[in-house]
Amino acid sequence: MKAKTLVIVGLLSLAATAPSFAQATGAMAAAPKGVRGDMLAQLDDAASKLEQLAGAIPEDKLSWRPAQGVRSIGEVIMHVTGGNYFLATFVGVKAPADAPKGETATSRADAIAQMKRSFDHVRAAIR
C-alpha cells in the first residue's frame, strides 16, 4: 500500500513537469535520476514481486478466493493491472484502447502478460 501511495503522490507531483507520452516512450534507454528514478526503482521492485507471485500460482488456483465476496487470485492480478492504467491518468496518460476493462483474464499467462504490459505503461508515464 505504501508503494502504491508513493507512486500516486509522485505521479501527481510530476503532472506539471511530465513530458508528453510520446516523448516518454521514446526516452526508454536511460533511467532517469532523482524522484523519477526512485519511483521507477520502487515500481520495478513491486512489479517483479507481483509477477513472480502470479507465475508461481497454478493455473487452476486463479479462481480461488479466501471467502465469498472477496476477489479471486486472478481478479486481484487484473485489479492491479487496472490500477496501473488508472495511476497513469493522474499525469494525463490515457490507457490504451485495448487495455482490459474488467477483472477477468482468460488464463494465467494472459493475466501475467496484461499485468506486465500495465507496468510498462506506468514506467513510460513516469519517464
N, CA, C and O atoms as a Tinker XYZ file with bonds, in Angstrom:
   508  protein
     1  N      0.820000   -1.183000    0.000000    73     2
     2  CA     0.000000    0.000000    0.000000    64     1     3
     3  C      0.867000    1.251000    0.000000    63     2     4     5
     4  O      0.549000    2.223000   -0.686000    81     3
     5  N      1.972000    1.240000    0.770000    73     3     6
     6  CA     2.844000    2.401000    0.821000    64     5     7
     7  C      3.437000    2.701000   -0.557000    63     6     8     9
     8  O      3.503000    3.859000   -0.969000    81     7
     9  N      3.862000    1.666000   -1.258000    73     7    10
    10  CA     4.459000    1.868000   -2.582000    64     9    11
    11  C      3.426000    2.459000   -3.536000    63    10    12    13
    12  O      3.745000    3.347000   -4.327000    81    11
    13  N      2.193000    1.972000   -3.463000    73    11    14
    14  CA     1.134000    2.471000   -4.337000    64    13    15
    15  C      0.855000    3.941000   -4.034000    63    14    16    17
    16  O      0.694000    4.749000   -4.949000    81    15
    17  N      0.800000    4.281000   -2.750000    73    15    18
    18  CA     0.573000    5.661000   -2.350000    64    17    19
    19  C      1.705000    6.550000   -2.826000    63    18    20    21
    20  O      1.469000    7.652000   -3.323000    81    19
    21  N      2.940000    6.072000   -2.675000    73    19    22
    22  CA     4.089000    6.854000   -3.119000    64    21    23
    23  C      4.042000    7.084000   -4.619000    63    22    24    25
    24  O      4.350000    8.180000   -5.087000    81    23
    25  N      3.660000    6.067000   -5.376000    73    23    26
    26  CA     3.564000    6.217000   -6.831000    64    25    27
    27  C      2.507000    7.264000   -7.177000    63    26    28    29
    28  O      2.730000    8.104000   -8.049000    81    27
    29  N      1.355000    7.221000   -6.499000    73    27    30
    30  CA     0.292000    8.193000   -6.777000    64    29    31
    31  C      0.775000    9.607000   -6.469000    63    30    32    33
    32  O      0.611000   10.514000   -7.285000    81    31
    33  N      1.368000    9.792000   -5.293000    73    31    34
    34  CA     1.860000   11.117000   -4.909000    64    33    35
    35  C      2.937000   11.584000   -5.882000    63    34    36    37
    36  O      2.940000   12.742000   -6.299000    81    35
    37  N      3.837000   10.700000   -6.237000    73    35    38
    38  CA     4.898000   11.058000   -7.173000    64    37    39
    39  C      4.364000   11.432000   -8.533000    63    38    40    41
    40  O      4.817000   12.407000   -9.131000    81    39
    41  N      3.402000   10.669000   -9.033000    73    39    42
    42  CA     2.825000   10.977000  -10.339000    64    41    43
    43  C      2.094000   12.319000  -10.319000    63    42    44    45
    44  O      2.159000   13.088000  -11.279000    81    43
    45  N      1.396000   12.590000   -9.209000    73    43    46
    46  CA     0.714000   13.876000   -9.100000    64    45    47
    47  C      1.701000   15.032000   -9.068000    63    46    48    49
    48  O      1.462000   16.081000   -9.666000    81    47
    49  N      2.810000   14.834000   -8.366000    73    47    50
    50  CA     3.798000   15.909000   -8.279000    64    49    51
    51  C      4.510000   16.142000   -9.610000    63    50    52    53
    52  O      5.032000   17.229000   -9.858000    81    51
    53  N      4.530000   15.132000  -10.450000    73    51    54
    54  CA     5.178000   15.266000  -11.751000    64    53    55
    55  C      4.245000   15.794000  -12.837000    63    54    56    57
    56  O      4.684000   16.084000  -13.951000    81    55
    57  N      2.966000   15.918000  -12.514000    73    55    58
    58  CA     1.978000   16.280000  -13.529000    64    57    59
    59  C      2.335000   17.570000  -14.263000    63    58    60    61
    60  O      2.154000   17.665000  -15.477000    81    59
    61  N      2.837000   18.553000  -13.539000    73    59    62
    62  CA     3.137000   19.835000  -14.173000    64    61    63
    63  C      4.382000   19.780000  -15.055000    63    62    64    65
    64  O      4.510000   20.561000  -15.998000    81    63
    65  N      5.303000   18.859000  -14.752000    73    63    66
    66  CA     6.562000   18.827000  -15.486000    64    65    67
    67  C      6.735000   17.582000  -16.330000    63    66    68    69
    68  O      7.782000   17.401000  -16.953000    81    67
    69  N      5.737000   16.725000  -16.365000    73    67    70
    70  CA     5.862000   15.462000  -17.096000    64    69    71
    71  C      5.944000   15.712000  -18.600000    63    70    72    73
    72  O      5.217000   16.557000  -19.122000    81    71
    73  N      6.823000   14.988000  -19.308000    73    71    74
    74  CA     6.880000   15.122000  -20.759000    64    73    75
    75  C      5.653000   14.479000  -21.386000    63    74    76    77
    76  O      4.926000   13.734000  -20.728000    81    75
    77  N      5.431000   14.768000  -22.642000    73    75    78
    78  CA     4.316000   14.128000  -23.328000    64    77    79
    79  C      4.561000   12.625000  -23.362000    63    78    80    81
    80  O      5.695000   12.167000  -23.226000    81    79
    81  N      3.488000   11.865000  -23.545000    73    79    82
    82  CA     3.627000   10.410000  -23.569000    64    81    83
    83  C      4.528000    9.986000  -24.721000    63    82    84    85
    84  O      5.304000    9.042000  -24.575000    81    83
    85  N      4.441000   10.662000  -25.859000    73    83    86
    86  CA     5.295000   10.314000  -26.999000    64    85    87
    87  C      6.764000   10.511000  -26.645000    63    86    88    89
    88  O      7.606000    9.685000  -26.995000    81    87
    89  N      7.073000   11.611000  -25.947000    73    87    90
    90  CA     8.454000   11.844000  -25.525000    64    89    91
    91  C      8.873000   10.787000  -24.506000    63    90    92    93
    92  O     10.002000   10.297000  -24.543000    81    91
    93  N      7.961000   10.437000  -23.597000    73    91    94
    94  CA     8.291000    9.475000  -22.544000    64    93    95
    95  C      8.612000    8.106000  -23.131000    63    94    96    97
    96  O      9.567000    7.461000  -22.699000    81    95
    97  N      7.839000    7.660000  -24.093000    73    95    98
    98  CA     8.075000    6.337000  -24.658000    64    97    99
    99  C      9.332000    6.300000  -25.503000    63    98   100   101
   100  O      9.927000    5.236000  -25.673000    81    99
   101  N      9.749000    7.438000  -26.037000    73    99   102
   102  CA    10.957000    7.488000  -26.840000    64   101   103
   103  C     12.222000    7.556000  -26.011000    63   102   104   105
   104  O     13.317000    7.367000  -26.542000    81   103
   105  N     12.097000    7.823000  -24.722000    73   103   106
   106  CA    13.264000    8.006000  -23.858000    64   105   107
   107  C     13.471000    6.821000  -22.924000    63   106   108   109
   108  O     13.861000    7.011000  -21.772000    81   107
   109  N     13.221000    5.618000  -23.389000    73   107   110
   110  CA    13.293000    4.444000  -22.536000    64   109   111
   111  C     14.721000    3.979000  -22.254000    63   110   112   113
   112  O     14.922000    3.202000  -21.321000    81   111
   113  N     15.693000    4.410000  -22.998000    73   111   114
   114  CA    17.046000    3.872000  -22.873000    64   113   115
   115  C     17.704000    4.208000  -21.543000    63   114   116   117
   116  O     18.190000    3.306000  -20.862000    81   115
   117  N     17.734000    5.468000  -21.156000    73   115   118
   118  CA    18.441000    5.877000  -19.944000    64   117   119
   119  C     17.458000    6.023000  -18.793000    63   118   120   121
   120  O     16.399000    6.633000  -18.938000    81   119
   121  N     17.821000    5.454000  -17.648000    73   119   122
   122  CA    16.982000    5.585000  -16.462000    64   121   123
   123  C     17.105000    7.014000  -15.934000    63   122   124   125
   124  O     18.209000    7.547000  -15.824000    81   123
   125  N     15.985000    7.621000  -15.613000    73   123   126
   126  CA    16.045000    8.985000  -15.091000    64   125   127
   127  C     16.646000    9.023000  -13.690000    63   126   128   129
   128  O     16.679000    8.015000  -12.985000    81   127
   129  N     17.108000   10.172000  -13.310000    73   127   130
   130  CA    17.679000   10.390000  -11.983000    64   129   131
   131  C     16.613000   11.001000  -11.081000    63   130   132   133
   132  O     15.532000   11.364000  -11.545000    81   131
   133  N     16.915000   11.110000   -9.817000    73   131   134
   134  CA    16.047000   11.796000   -8.870000    64   133   135
   135  C     14.768000   11.046000   -8.569000    63   134   136   137
   136  O     14.745000    9.817000   -8.499000    81   135
   137  N     13.695000   11.819000   -8.390000    73   135   138
   138  CA    12.408000   11.265000   -7.970000    64   137   139
   139  C     11.890000   10.243000   -8.969000    63   138   140   141
   140  O     11.396000    9.188000   -8.571000    81   139
   141  N     11.994000   10.534000  -10.240000    73   139   142
   142  CA    11.511000    9.586000  -11.252000    64   141   143
   143  C     12.284000    8.276000  -11.198000    63   142   144   145
   144  O     11.699000    7.199000  -11.310000    81   143
   145  N     13.589000    8.370000  -11.028000    73   143   146
   146  CA    14.401000    7.165000  -10.904000    64   145   147
   147  C     14.019000    6.356000   -9.673000    63   146   148   149
   148  O     13.940000    5.129000   -9.725000    81   147
   149  N     13.783000    7.050000   -8.567000    73   147   150
   150  CA    13.354000    6.374000   -7.338000    64   149   151
   151  C     12.001000    5.707000   -7.523000    63   150   152   153
   152  O     11.788000    4.580000   -7.075000    81   151
   153  N     11.083000    6.413000   -8.190000    73   151   154
   154  CA     9.756000    5.837000   -8.442000    64   153   155
   155  C      9.858000    4.598000   -9.321000    63   154   156   157
   156  O      9.184000    3.598000   -9.076000    81   155
   157  N     10.701000    4.670000  -10.344000    73   155   158
   158  CA    10.874000    3.518000  -11.231000    64   157   159
   159  C     11.480000    2.334000  -10.484000    63   158   160   161
   160  O     11.085000    1.191000  -10.708000    81   159
   161  N     12.433000    2.602000   -9.604000    73   159   162
   162  CA    13.049000    1.514000   -8.831000    64   161   163
   163  C     12.010000    0.836000   -7.945000    63   162   164   165
   164  O     11.972000   -0.392000   -7.861000    81   163
   165  N     11.168000    1.627000   -7.284000    73   163   166
   166  CA    10.129000    1.043000   -6.435000    64   165   167
   167  C      9.087000    0.300000   -7.266000    63   166   168   169
   168  O      8.618000   -0.771000   -6.879000    81   167
   169  N      8.733000    0.871000   -8.399000    73   167   170
   170  CA     7.775000    0.214000   -9.287000    64   169   171
   171  C      8.342000   -1.111000   -9.790000    63   170   172   173
   172  O      7.636000   -2.119000   -9.811000    81   171
   173  N      9.605000   -1.112000  -10.192000    73   171   174
   174  CA    10.245000   -2.335000  -10.678000    64   173   175
   175  C     10.276000   -3.413000   -9.595000    63   174   176   177
   176  O     10.070000   -4.591000   -9.883000    81   175
   177  N     10.534000   -3.010000   -8.355000    73   175   178
   178  CA    10.551000   -3.962000   -7.250000    64   177   179
   179  C      9.167000   -4.580000   -7.052000    63   178   180   181
   180  O      9.038000   -5.799000   -6.945000    81   179
   181  N      8.138000   -3.740000   -7.003000    73   179   182
   182  CA     6.772000   -4.246000   -6.827000    64   181   183
   183  C      6.355000   -5.118000   -8.006000    63   182   184   185
   184  O      5.744000   -6.170000   -7.815000    81   183
   185  N      6.681000   -4.687000   -9.225000    73   183   186
   186  CA     6.318000   -5.451000  -10.417000    64   185   187
   187  C      6.977000   -6.820000  -10.401000    63   186   188   189
   188  O      6.336000   -7.827000  -10.699000    81   187
   189  N      8.243000   -6.857000  -10.056000    73   187   190
   190  CA     8.971000   -8.126000  -10.009000    64   189   191
   191  C      8.332000   -9.089000   -9.019000    63   190   192   193
   192  O      8.137000  -10.264000   -9.327000    81   191
   193  N      8.013000   -8.598000   -7.848000    73   191   194
   194  CA     7.407000   -9.453000   -6.821000    64   193   195
   195  C      6.032000   -9.956000   -7.248000    63   194   196   197
   196  O      5.714000  -11.132000   -7.068000    81   195
   197  N      5.218000   -9.065000   -7.814000    73   195   198
   198  CA     3.882000   -9.474000   -8.241000    64   197   199
   199  C      3.939000  -10.455000   -9.412000    63   198   200   201
   200  O      3.156000  -11.402000   -9.466000    81   199
   201  N      4.861000  -10.231000  -10.346000    73   199   202
   202  CA     4.996000  -11.138000  -11.481000    64   201   203
   203  C      5.490000  -12.512000  -11.032000    63   202   204   205
   204  O      5.030000  -13.532000  -11.547000    81   203
   205  N      6.416000  -12.549000  -10.082000    73   203   206
   206  CA     6.890000  -13.832000   -9.553000    64   205   207
   207  C      5.768000  -14.566000   -8.828000    63   206   208   209
   208  O      5.603000  -15.775000   -8.990000    81   207
   209  N      5.002000  -13.833000   -8.033000    73   207   210
   210  CA     3.888000  -14.435000   -7.310000    64   209   211
   211  C      2.854000  -14.997000   -8.277000    63   210   212   213
   212  O      2.408000  -16.134000   -8.128000    81   211
   213  N      2.475000  -14.194000   -9.270000    73   211   214
   214  CA     1.487000  -14.653000  -10.249000    64   213   215
   215  C      1.998000  -15.870000  -11.018000    63   214   216   217
   216  O      1.225000  -16.774000  -11.335000    81   215
   217  N      3.284000  -15.895000  -11.316000    73   215   218
   218  CA     3.866000  -17.022000  -12.037000    64   217   219
   219  C      3.937000  -18.289000  -11.212000    63   218   220   221
   220  O      3.977000  -19.387000  -11.768000    81   219
   221  N      3.954000  -18.158000   -9.885000    73   219   222
   222  CA     4.056000  -19.323000   -9.008000    64   221   223
   223  C      2.699000  -19.952000   -8.692000    63   222   224   225
   224  O      2.638000  -21.059000   -8.157000    81   223
   225  N      1.632000  -19.266000   -9.016000    73   223   226
   226  CA     0.292000  -19.767000   -8.711000    64   225   227
   227  C     -0.159000  -20.700000   -9.835000    63   226   228   229
   228  O     -0.144000  -20.317000  -11.004000    81   227
   229  N     -0.556000  -21.914000   -9.484000    73   227   230
   230  CA    -1.025000  -22.842000  -10.530000    64   229   231
   231  C     -2.261000  -22.296000  -11.243000    63   230   232   233
   232  O     -3.098000  -21.618000  -10.646000    81   231
   233  N     -2.350000  -22.604000  -12.508000    73   231   234
   234  CA    -3.458000  -22.141000  -13.352000    64   233   235
   235  C     -4.820000  -22.424000  -12.709000    63   234   236   237
   236  O     -5.711000  -21.575000  -12.732000    81   235
   237  N     -4.973000  -23.610000  -12.143000    73   235   238
   238  CA    -6.276000  -23.994000  -11.593000    64   237   239
   239  C     -6.604000  -23.297000  -10.268000    63   238   240   241
   240  O     -7.703000  -23.477000   -9.743000    81   239
   241  N     -5.695000  -22.523000   -9.730000    73   239   242
   242  CA    -5.941000  -21.807000   -8.471000    64   241   243
   243  C     -6.295000  -20.339000   -8.683000    63   242   244   245
   244  O     -6.559000  -19.630000   -7.713000    81   243
   245  N     -6.308000  -19.866000   -9.934000    73   243   246
   246  CA    -6.625000  -18.465000  -10.193000    64   245   247
   247  C     -8.036000  -18.096000   -9.746000    63   246   248   249
   248  O     -8.292000  -16.940000   -9.409000    81   247
   249  N     -8.942000  -19.048000   -9.739000    73   247   250
   250  CA   -10.319000  -18.754000   -9.349000    64   249   251
   251  C    -10.539000  -18.879000   -7.840000    63   250   252   253
   252  O    -11.634000  -18.605000   -7.349000    81   251
   253  N     -9.495000  -19.293000   -7.098000    73   251   254
   254  CA    -9.636000  -19.438000   -5.648000    64   253   255
   255  C     -9.809000  -18.078000   -4.994000    63   254   256   257
   256  O     -9.134000  -17.110000   -5.344000    81   255
   257  N    -10.719000  -18.024000   -4.046000    73   255   258
   258  CA   -10.915000  -16.809000   -3.257000    64   257   259
   259  C    -11.000000  -17.202000   -1.792000    63   258   260   261
   260  O    -11.563000  -18.248000   -1.469000    81   259
   261  N    -10.452000  -16.387000   -0.898000    73   259   262
   262  CA   -10.417000  -16.755000    0.514000    64   261   263
   263  C    -11.790000  -16.782000    1.177000    63   262   264   265
   264  O    -11.970000  -17.466000    2.185000    81   263
   265  N    -12.750000  -16.060000    0.637000    73   263   266
   266  CA   -14.105000  -16.055000    1.178000    64   265   267
   267  C    -15.045000  -15.511000    0.115000    63   266   268   269
   268  O    -14.618000  -14.851000   -0.832000    81   267
   269  N    -16.315000  -15.792000    0.283000    73   267   270
   270  CA   -17.301000  -15.274000   -0.650000    64   269   271
   271  C    -17.296000  -13.745000   -0.588000    63   270   272   273
   272  O    -17.211000  -13.162000    0.493000    81   271
   273  N    -17.386000  -13.110000   -1.742000    73   271   274
   274  CA   -17.388000  -11.659000   -1.803000    64   273   275
   275  C    -16.006000  -11.038000   -1.844000    63   274   276   277
   276  O    -15.875000   -9.814000   -1.875000    81   275
   277  N    -14.963000  -11.878000   -1.845000    73   275   278
   278  CA   -13.584000  -11.402000   -1.902000    64   277   279
   279  C    -13.044000  -11.732000   -3.285000    63   278   280   281
   280  O    -13.393000  -12.767000   -3.854000    81   279
   281  N    -12.201000  -10.872000   -3.831000    73   279   282
   282  CA   -11.640000  -11.126000   -5.158000    64   281   283
   283  C    -10.864000  -12.434000   -5.181000    63   282   284   285
   284  O    -10.207000  -12.813000   -4.211000    81   283
   285  N    -10.961000  -13.109000   -6.322000    73   283   286
   286  CA   -10.149000  -14.309000   -6.531000    64   285   287
   287  C     -8.721000  -13.879000   -6.835000    63   286   288   289
   288  O     -8.456000  -12.695000   -7.045000    81   287
   289  N     -7.812000  -14.829000   -6.859000    73   287   290
   290  CA    -6.412000  -14.510000   -7.174000    64   289   291
   291  C     -6.313000  -13.878000   -8.567000    63   290   292   293
   292  O     -5.615000  -12.881000   -8.749000    81   291
   293  N     -7.005000  -14.451000   -9.539000    73   291   294
   294  CA    -6.990000  -13.901000  -10.892000    64   293   295
   295  C     -7.571000  -12.497000  -10.940000    63   294   296   297
   296  O     -7.075000  -11.636000  -11.667000    81   295
   297  N     -8.628000  -12.268000  -10.163000    73   295   298
   298  CA    -9.225000  -10.936000  -10.122000    64   297   299
   299  C     -8.273000   -9.919000   -9.477000    63   298   300   301
   300  O     -8.236000   -8.757000   -9.880000    81   299
   301  N     -7.513000  -10.359000   -8.485000    73   299   302
   302  CA    -6.536000   -9.462000   -7.851000    64   301   303
   303  C     -5.467000   -9.061000   -8.869000    63   302   304   305
   304  O     -5.091000   -7.891000   -8.948000    81   303
   305  N     -4.983000  -10.025000   -9.641000    73   303   306
   306  CA    -3.975000   -9.714000  -10.663000    64   305   307
   307  C     -4.528000   -8.690000  -11.645000    63   306   308   309
   308  O     -3.840000   -7.730000  -11.994000    81   307
   309  N     -5.753000   -8.886000  -12.088000    73   307   310
   310  CA    -6.345000   -7.955000  -13.041000    64   309   311
   311  C     -6.697000   -6.618000  -12.387000    63   310   312   313
   312  O     -6.723000   -5.589000  -13.061000    81   311
   313  N     -6.968000   -6.626000  -11.078000    73   311   314
   314  CA    -7.216000   -5.383000  -10.348000    64   313   315
   315  C     -5.938000   -4.540000  -10.310000    63   314   316   317
   316  O     -5.986000   -3.324000  -10.496000    81   315
   317  N     -4.810000   -5.183000  -10.070000    73   315   318
   318  CA    -3.521000   -4.492000  -10.105000    64   317   319
   319  C     -3.296000   -3.915000  -11.500000    63   318   320   321
   320  O     -2.850000   -2.777000  -11.642000    81   319
   321  N     -3.602000   -4.694000  -12.514000    73   319   322
   322  CA    -3.452000   -4.252000  -13.899000    64   321   323
   323  C     -4.271000   -2.994000  -14.158000    63   322   324   325
   324  O     -3.759000   -2.012000  -14.694000    81   323
   325  N     -5.529000   -3.027000  -13.781000    73   323   326
   326  CA    -6.386000   -1.859000  -13.966000    64   325   327
   327  C     -5.909000   -0.663000  -13.157000    63   326   328   329
   328  O     -5.976000    0.476000  -13.619000    81   327
   329  N     -5.428000   -0.930000  -11.945000    73   327   330
   330  CA    -4.904000    0.143000  -11.111000    64   329   331
   331  C     -3.698000    0.816000  -11.732000    63   330   332   333
   332  O     -3.535000    2.031000  -11.622000    81   331
   333  N     -2.853000    0.034000  -12.383000    73   331   334
   334  CA    -1.685000    0.613000  -13.047000    64   333   335
   335  C     -2.104000    1.584000  -14.148000    63   334   336   337
   336  O     -1.556000    2.681000  -14.262000    81   335
   337  N     -3.076000    1.174000  -14.952000    73   335   338
   338  CA    -3.551000    2.067000  -16.012000    64   337   339
   339  C     -4.185000    3.318000  -15.403000    63   338   340   341
   340  O     -4.026000    4.415000  -15.937000    81   339
   341  N     -4.896000    3.160000  -14.297000    73   339   342
   342  CA    -5.537000    4.291000  -13.640000    64   341   343
   343  C     -4.496000    5.277000  -13.104000    63   342   344   345
   344  O     -4.686000    6.489000  -13.207000    81   343
   345  N     -3.401000    4.771000  -12.534000    73   343   346
   346  CA    -2.363000    5.652000  -11.993000    64   345   347
   347  C     -1.832000    6.621000  -13.041000    63   346   348   349
   348  O     -1.611000    7.796000  -12.748000    81   347
   349  N     -1.632000    6.144000  -14.228000    73   347   350
   350  CA    -1.074000    6.993000  -15.285000    64   349   351
   351  C     -2.013000    8.130000  -15.676000    63   350   352   353
   352  O     -1.568000    9.143000  -16.214000    81   351
   353  N     -3.307000    7.969000  -15.410000    73   351   354
   354  CA    -4.247000    9.037000  -15.758000    64   353   355
   355  C     -4.023000   10.283000  -14.913000    63   354   356   357
   356  O     -4.449000   11.370000  -15.305000    81   355
   357  N     -3.369000   10.153000  -13.767000    73   355   358
   358  CA    -3.109000   11.311000  -12.915000    64   357   359
   359  C     -2.162000   12.306000  -13.567000    63   358   360   361
   360  O     -2.141000   13.479000  -13.193000    81   359
   361  N     -1.384000   11.853000  -14.533000    73   359   362
   362  CA    -0.494000   12.761000  -15.260000    64   361   363
   363  C     -0.944000   12.912000  -16.712000    63   362   364   365
   364  O     -0.169000   13.333000  -17.570000    81   363
   365  N     -2.198000   12.565000  -16.977000    73   363   366
   366  CA    -2.767000   12.791000  -18.294000    64   365   367
   367  C     -2.480000   11.724000  -19.329000    63   366   368   369
   368  O     -2.719000   11.943000  -20.517000    81   367
   369  N     -1.973000   10.574000  -18.911000    73   367   370
   370  CA    -1.677000    9.499000  -19.855000    64   369   371
   371  C     -2.847000    8.510000  -19.832000    63   370   372   373
   372  O     -3.085000    7.830000  -18.834000    81   371
   373  N     -3.557000    8.446000  -20.932000    73   371   374
   374  CA    -4.714000    7.565000  -21.021000    64   373   375
   375  C     -4.281000    6.125000  -21.249000    63   374   376   377
   376  O     -3.223000    5.853000  -21.815000    81   375
   377  N     -5.126000    5.215000  -20.795000    73   375   378
   378  CA    -4.885000    3.793000  -21.033000    64   377   379
   379  C     -5.067000    3.500000  -22.513000    63   378   380   381
   380  O     -5.870000    4.157000  -23.176000    81   379
   381  N     -4.330000    2.514000  -23.050000    73   379   382
   382  CA    -4.537000    2.139000  -24.449000    64   381   383
   383  C     -5.972000    1.644000  -24.670000    63   382   384   385
   384  O     -6.613000    1.130000  -23.753000    81   383
   385  N     -6.447000    1.805000  -25.870000    73   383   386
   386  CA    -7.820000    1.409000  -26.192000    64   385   387
   387  C     -8.066000   -0.068000  -25.930000    63   386   388   389
   388  O     -9.186000   -0.465000  -25.610000    81   387
   389  N     -7.017000   -0.890000  -26.064000    73   387   390
   390  CA    -7.202000   -2.333000  -25.876000    64   389   391
   391  C     -6.847000   -2.800000  -24.461000    63   390   392   393
   392  O     -6.673000   -3.996000  -24.230000    81   391
   393  N     -6.739000   -1.868000  -23.521000    73   391   394
   394  CA    -6.471000   -2.242000  -22.128000    64   393   395
   395  C     -7.672000   -3.006000  -21.578000    63   394   396   397
   396  O     -8.809000   -2.712000  -21.947000    81   395
   397  N     -7.437000   -3.982000  -20.702000    73   395   398
   398  CA    -8.560000   -4.744000  -20.156000    64   397   399
   399  C     -9.517000   -3.834000  -19.390000    63   398   400   401
   400  O     -9.084000   -2.901000  -18.712000    81   399
   401  N    -10.805000   -4.103000  -19.497000    73   399   402
   402  CA   -11.819000   -3.267000  -18.856000    64   401   403
   403  C    -12.394000   -3.907000  -17.590000    63   402   404   405
   404  O    -13.045000   -3.226000  -16.798000    81   403
   405  N    -12.165000   -5.178000  -17.396000    73   403   406
   406  CA   -12.740000   -5.859000  -16.241000    64   405   407
   407  C    -11.690000   -6.582000  -15.437000    63   406   408   409
   408  O    -10.490000   -6.406000  -15.647000    81   407
   409  N    -12.152000   -7.391000  -14.523000    73   407   410
   410  CA   -11.239000   -8.110000  -13.647000    64   409   411
   411  C    -11.190000   -9.601000  -13.968000    63   410   412   413
   412  O    -11.056000  -10.429000  -13.067000    81   411
   413  N    -11.298000   -9.939000  -15.242000    73   411   414
   414  CA   -11.191000  -11.337000  -15.617000    64   413   415
   415  C    -10.076000  -11.508000  -16.639000    63   414   416   417
   416  O     -9.806000  -10.618000  -17.446000    81   415
   417  N     -9.451000  -12.644000  -16.585000    73   415   418
   418  CA    -8.414000  -12.996000  -17.555000    64   417   419
   419  C     -8.734000  -14.392000  -18.069000    63   418   420   421
   420  O     -9.317000  -15.208000  -17.355000    81   419
   421  N     -8.353000  -14.658000  -19.298000    73   419   422
   422  CA    -8.659000  -15.960000  -19.891000    64   421   423
   423  C     -7.737000  -17.058000  -19.376000    63   422   424   425
   424  O     -8.105000  -18.233000  -19.393000    81   423
   425  N     -6.539000  -16.689000  -18.918000    73   423   426
   426  CA    -5.582000  -17.677000  -18.417000    64   425   427
   427  C     -4.550000  -16.980000  -17.545000    63   426   428   429
   428  O     -4.490000  -15.751000  -17.498000    81   427
   429  N     -3.738000  -17.772000  -16.855000    73   427   430
   430  CA    -2.662000  -17.212000  -16.037000    64   429   431
   431  C     -1.678000  -16.464000  -16.927000    63   430   432   433
   432  O     -1.239000  -15.366000  -16.586000    81   431
   433  N     -1.335000  -17.050000  -18.054000    73   431   434
   434  CA    -0.391000  -16.403000  -18.975000    64   433   435
   435  C     -0.939000  -15.069000  -19.460000    63   434   436   437
   436  O     -0.198000  -14.092000  -19.559000    81   435
   437  N     -2.230000  -15.022000  -19.762000    73   435   438
   438  CA    -2.869000  -13.778000  -20.201000    64   437   439
   439  C     -2.846000  -12.747000  -19.074000    63   438   440   441
   440  O     -2.529000  -11.581000  -19.311000    81   439
   441  N     -3.173000  -13.159000  -17.868000    73   439   442
   442  CA    -3.182000  -12.237000  -16.723000    64   441   443
   443  C     -1.790000  -11.665000  -16.477000    63   442   444   445
   444  O     -1.644000  -10.465000  -16.245000    81   443
   445  N     -0.779000  -12.505000  -16.526000    73   443   446
   446  CA     0.601000  -12.045000  -16.306000    64   445   447
   447  C      1.028000  -11.108000  -17.425000    63   446   448   449
   448  O      1.644000  -10.074000  -17.167000    81   447
   449  N      0.708000  -11.457000  -18.662000    73   447   450
   450  CA     1.071000  -10.599000  -19.796000    64   449   451
   451  C      0.388000   -9.239000  -19.685000    63   450   452   453
   452  O      1.007000   -8.205000  -19.936000    81   451
   453  N     -0.883000   -9.244000  -19.310000    73   451   454
   454  CA    -1.619000   -7.980000  -19.144000    64   453   455
   455  C     -1.007000   -7.147000  -18.019000    63   454   456   457
   456  O     -0.877000   -5.929000  -18.145000    81   455
   457  N     -0.634000   -7.802000  -16.920000    73   455   458
   458  CA    -0.053000   -7.079000  -15.793000    64   457   459
   459  C      1.303000   -6.482000  -16.180000    63   458   460   461
   460  O      1.591000   -5.330000  -15.856000    81   459
   461  N      2.131000   -7.264000  -16.870000    73   459   462
   462  CA     3.438000   -6.751000  -17.315000    64   461   463
   463  C      3.259000   -5.546000  -18.231000    63   462   464   465
   464  O      3.979000   -4.554000  -18.119000    81   463
   465  N      2.303000   -5.644000  -19.127000    73   463   466
   466  CA     2.034000   -4.538000  -20.058000    64   465   467
   467  C      1.599000   -3.287000  -19.296000    63   466   468   469
   468  O      1.975000   -2.172000  -19.658000    81   467
   469  N      0.808000   -3.475000  -18.246000    73   467   470
   470  CA     0.353000   -2.318000  -17.476000    64   469   471
   471  C      1.507000   -1.686000  -16.695000    63   470   472   473
   472  O      1.552000   -0.465000  -16.547000    81   471
   473  N      2.435000   -2.500000  -16.198000    73   471   474
   474  CA     3.605000   -1.944000  -15.526000    64   473   475
   475  C      4.473000   -1.173000  -16.522000    63   474   476   477
   476  O      5.025000   -0.127000  -16.181000    81   475
   477  N      4.595000   -1.677000  -17.735000    73   475   478
   478  CA     5.344000   -0.959000  -18.773000    64   477   479
   479  C      4.691000    0.391000  -19.073000    63   478   480   481
   480  O      5.376000    1.386000  -19.306000    81   479
   481  N      3.375000    0.408000  -19.063000    73   479   482
   482  CA     2.631000    1.643000  -19.318000    64   481   483
   483  C      2.936000    2.681000  -18.216000    63   482   484   485
   484  O      3.147000    3.857000  -18.510000    81   483
   485  N      2.958000    2.238000  -16.962000    73   483   486
   486  CA     3.260000    3.161000  -15.858000    64   485   487
   487  C      4.702000    3.638000  -15.955000    63   486   488   489
   488  O      4.986000    4.813000  -15.723000    81   487
   489  N      5.621000    2.724000  -16.300000    73   487   490
   490  CA     7.024000    3.125000  -16.455000    64   489   491
   491  C      7.145000    4.236000  -17.501000    63   490   492   493
   492  O      7.853000    5.221000  -17.289000    81   491
   493  N      6.457000    4.076000  -18.619000    73   491   494
   494  CA     6.521000    5.086000  -19.680000    64   493   495
   495  C      5.932000    6.403000  -19.193000    63   494   496   497
   496  O      6.448000    7.471000  -19.522000    81   495
   497  N      4.868000    6.339000  -18.421000    73   495   498
   498  CA     4.272000    7.566000  -17.893000    64   497   499
   499  C      5.216000    8.275000  -16.927000    63   498   500   501
   500  O      5.293000    9.504000  -16.928000    81   499
   501  N      5.927000    7.521000  -16.111000    73   499   502
   502  CA     6.883000    8.112000  -15.168000    64   501   503
   503  C      8.041000    8.745000  -15.913000    63   502   504   505
   504  O      8.494000    9.836000  -15.566000    81   503
   505  N      8.515000    8.060000  -16.933000    73   503   506
   506  CA     9.653000    8.598000  -17.696000    64   505   507
   507  C      9.259000    9.878000  -18.394000    63   506   508
   508  O     10.079000   10.482000  -19.086000    81   507
